[in-house]
Amino acid sequence: MDIEAARTTTLAHFVAEEYDHFGRIAYRIPPKKAGGKPGRTFLTLWPDTGYAVLMLDADLQAGLLDHPSGAFGPHPSKWGAKGATIMLLEKVNVKIFHEAVGIAHAHAKR
């Protein structure tokens, strides 16, 4: 999967707002009420490195780290210890991408 396929899939399958997050393409859930503060971010695409970052908690992250694709790992920062998870796009297909983003999207809606 590449960045454009990830972008297209995210917009086609999830209710999300696309926005610029420090120069990267990011997605967040809509505000809870009209005119309210923006919803939580659940995905950021990193075009320069070919990966995506899923905003999860540590328990959800643990469920992906042993995925047979080998596509998932903690972000190498303090955010990674809290659940931010790197997904290597070259190692996932549309089905795996959709499932992983679905987990992050559901988590952001909590």
C-alpha positions in Angstrom: 0.0 0.0 0.0 1.2 3.5 -0.7 0.3 6.9 0.8 -2.3 7.8 -1.8 -4.1 4.4 -1.3 -4.0 4.9 2.4 -5.5 8.4 2.0 -8.2 7.2 -0.3 -9.1 4.3 1.8 -9.3 6.4 5.0 -11.6 9.0 3.4 -13.8 6.3 1.8 -14.3 4.1 4.8 -14.1 6.3 7.9 -16.0 9.4 9.0 -13.0 11.7 9.4 -11.6 15.2 8.8 -8.3 15.4 6.9 -6.0 18.2 8.1 -2.4 19.2 8.2 -0.6 18.1 11.3 2.9 19.6 11.4 3.3 19.2 7.7 1.8 15.7 7.6 -1.6 14.4 6.5 -3.7 13.5 9.5 -7.2 12.4 10.3 -9.4 13.1 13.2 -13.0 12.3 14.1 -15.5 15.1 13.7 -16.4 17.3 16.7 -19.0 15.9 19.1 -21.2 18.9 18.4 -21.4 21.4 15.6 -18.9 24.2 16.3 -17.2 22.2 19.0 -13.5 21.6 19.4 -12.0 19.1 16.8 -12.2 15.4 17.6 -9.3 13.2 18.4 -6.7 12.4 15.9 -6.5 8.7 15.0 -4.1 8.5 12.1 -1.2 10.4 10.6 0.5 9.6 7.3 4.2 10.2 6.9 4.8 10.4 3.1 8.6 10.9 3.4 9.0 7.6 5.3 6.1 5.5 3.9 4.5 4.8 7.2 1.4 5.7 9.1 1.1 6.4 12.9 -2.0 5.0 14.6 -3.0 6.7 17.8 -3.8 3.8 20.2 -3.4 3.0 23.8 -0.8 0.6 25.1 -3.2 -2.4 25.3 -4.4 -1.9 21.7 -0.9 -1.4 20.5 0.2 -4.7 22.2 -2.5 -6.5 20.1 -0.9 -5.3 16.9 2.8 -5.8 17.7 2.7 -9.5 17.1 0.8 -9.2 13.8 2.2 -11.8 11.3 2.8 -9.0 8.7 5.5 -7.5 10.9 4.2 -4.1 9.9 3.6 -2.7 13.4 5.9 -1.3 16.0 5.8 1.4 18.7 6.7 4.9 17.7 10.3 5.6 18.9 9.2 8.4 21.3 7.4 8.9 24.6 4.2 8.7 22.5 5.2 5.2 21.5 5.2 4.1 25.1 1.7 5.5 25.4 0.4 3.6 22.4 1.4 5.5 19.2 2.0 2.8 16.7 3.9 2.8 13.4 2.4 0.9 10.6 4.8 0.2 7.6 2.5 0.7 4.6 4.7 -1.4 2.3 3.9 -4.4 4.5 0.1 -4.1 4.6 -2.7 -4.7 2.1 -6.0 -2.8 2.1 -7.6 -5.3 4.4 -4.9 -5.1 7.1 -4.8 -1.3 6.7 -8.6 -1.0 7.1 -8.7 -3.2 10.2 -5.8 -1.3 11.9 -7.3 2.1 11.1 -10.7 0.8 12.3 -9.1 0.0 15.7 -7.6 3.5 15.9 -10.9 5.2 14.7 -12.9 3.3 17.3 -10.4 4.2 20.0 -10.6 7.9 19.1 -14.4 7.9 19.4 -14.2 6.7 23.1 
